[in-house]
Every structure is written in structure tokens, then in C-alpha cells.
Amino acid sequence: MNPLDDFLPRFNFHERHSIDICAPASRIMNAVTAWRNENDPLVRAAIRLREMPARLLGHARQQHLDLSDFTLLERRGDTSLVYGLTGTFWQTDYGLCDIPSTEAFLAPRHDDVCKLTLGFTVQPGSKNTHRLVTETRVLCVTDRAARRFTPYWYLIRPVSGLIRRRMLATIRKQAETSSCQQPQAALP
């Protein structure tokens, strides 16, 4: 079962990416929780470009959007992590809502916001590998939110996909070690 189903079983938009990693699941999950936008120059530039209108209008947040803005909804050992975020993402400042707990994220809303889940799942692979899957889901709470979010989604989705793929590549690089290389036979 997909752990995102516990938090956002129905959604309007989603994207999914995966990568094979030759490392223990615990090392992979540690790399996931350590990842930050600031560690990747291209991702950092994309976020700053997205936030430029807010800076020009004087609505800039003190910090750039990052994983630390999300609420950790659940961690299931070294197999899955689910983060949540609620806001009006099409606004220059993202319109983030305070979500202090899992219960607050799950509480019904009737305002013109979107709920977003970002999940990471580690699945067993062949030999010494695991597959890390990341999935993003967005639920537009009202029809008005859907009308406002839809054009934004189609504008940012290619960049969002690029960010996810670069995130996965960085996580793989951090998690992998030389222990996955096949031992060479000793010469006689």
C-alpha cells in the first residue's frame, strides 16, 4: 500500500519519479532527510527564479522554500517518509498555511487552498540495490483553488520534475558507497 493513501487518497495532480540506489535503506532515508535545495546550484537557482516576483513586490519570505517548510506527517522506519504542505502555491509567497501536526494536515478544509504530499518510499531491488520512489500529490480543496492552481501546475511541473530528478541523483550519490562494487576474484 502506498503510504500517501493515508494522507491524500484522492488528488487532482501528481508526479512520480524513481531511481535505483546501491545502499542500505537506512542510508538512503538519512540522505533523503538531509537533502536541501541549497545543496544543488540549479535547484537553488530555480527556486530563486520562482520567488523573484515576491521579492520584487516586497512579499519575499525570509527563507527560500525548502523541505524544512514541510510538516513530517509520518516516517515508517527506513521504508517511507511522508511530508505535507498546505497553501495557495500559485501566489508569489506560496500562501503557506501553518500545519503544526499530522492531525492539522488531515483536518478538513473548506477554503481555497491546496494540500500537497511529498512521499519517499524505499523498495527492495535486486542484489544490493533499493529503488527510491518519490511521489508528489496535490489536492485542490475547492473548485476555485483548482481553477487557480491548474495553470500554475502546468507552468511549474517541468521544473518540479527536474528538481525531483536532481534530488534523487544527489540522494543516490550521498547514499552509495564502494561496498556495492562486485568483489574481484583474487589472482593466483
Secondary structure, DSSP 8 states (H G I E B T S, - for coil): --GGGGT-SS-SEEEEEEEEE-S-HHHHHHHHHH--GGG-HHHHHHHHHHHHHHHHTT---SS---GGGSEEEEEETTTEEEEEEEE-TTSTTTT-----SHHHHHS---SS-EEEEEEEEEEE-STT-EEEEEEEEEEESSHHHHHHHHHHHHHHHHHHHHHHHHHHHHHHHHH--GGGS-------
